[in-house]
Amino acid sequence: MLETVGLTADESEVYRLLVATGTASAQDISGRSDLDVVSARLLLRALEHKGLASAAEDSPEWFTAVPPQVALMPRLQRHFDALEQTRAAVYELAETHRRSAWARSTGEAVEIITGAAALRQHLRQLQHGTDREMMWFVKAQYVAMSPESNQEEFDALDRGVLYRALYEQAYFDDPDAVDYVVKGVCAGEVARAVPLLPLRMAIADRSVAILPLAASGTSRNPQELRAAVVRESSLLDALIALFEHHWEIGAPLRVTEEGQIGGAGTTDAASPVGEDRHLLSLMVAGMTDEAIAGQLRVSKRTVQRRIQGLMSLAGVATRMQLGWHAARRDWL
């Protein structure tokens, strides 16, 4: 590791031997290493030139190690100072790039990036730099980053970052989708589901959002994919509000002891039966409470009371959540 402060591998080895013995000659170093006497002598002279060894005045063939705290600490400090200067230069370049990219796009609040690779890199960096919360709109099919490759999520969860993920219904058409969600929820992700999402989106710490711009969410040519990076602005506030609105109506996705999403399907002992199942199908079809009451030949108040009971049974707060929950658990 002494190469970091300007020593070669051979010089590092000779210096270590010199420190261990206190005083040594080229013959001593040769006897304690794989070096011949000539090479050992040259390396000792090199250490003397670099200020890490000193030759004895009365015996110039014998060398004494200069203490590491005297010889190496100043070198290490200079190396550290150089790194700090380099770090500052990199941050300045990054800031210049950010400003120029904003200027070329639609304003300082929005940066346009092009290509699936660039989008994937931004998503990884976004998660890597998140301190508190990630918010995701997850639509069917991925654009730049497959679910199984998103190790950054689990690293962030380990750091204590809150992940709130909203999945649209079509996402679960992928046979592996449930496994991905189960893995995320078991790691600490808080997941909900809605029938449909308007766009793909990731928001970090409520300070920056990334969203693809293609209307369909996908592009035939990955190099032509365009995405927007939105920073603090009224536009970002609107995106956060959009997420929170869908989050409120989303149905919670829980993992059972068997490692499944939701309940146990039609064999669930808590599932509704008979007329309640009929009532659910009418409600999901969009019929009003009065129309449902007419179909079931009961009062409107009875319909409302039974819907409230089904919402309590499902553990949801809204009728939209109840409809989604019923579909996921095969209650219809």
Order of alpha helices (4+ residues) and beta strands (2+ residues): alpha-beta-alpha-alpha-beta-beta-alpha-alpha-beta-alpha-beta-alpha-beta-alpha-beta-beta-beta-beta-alpha-beta-alpha-alpha-alpha-alpha
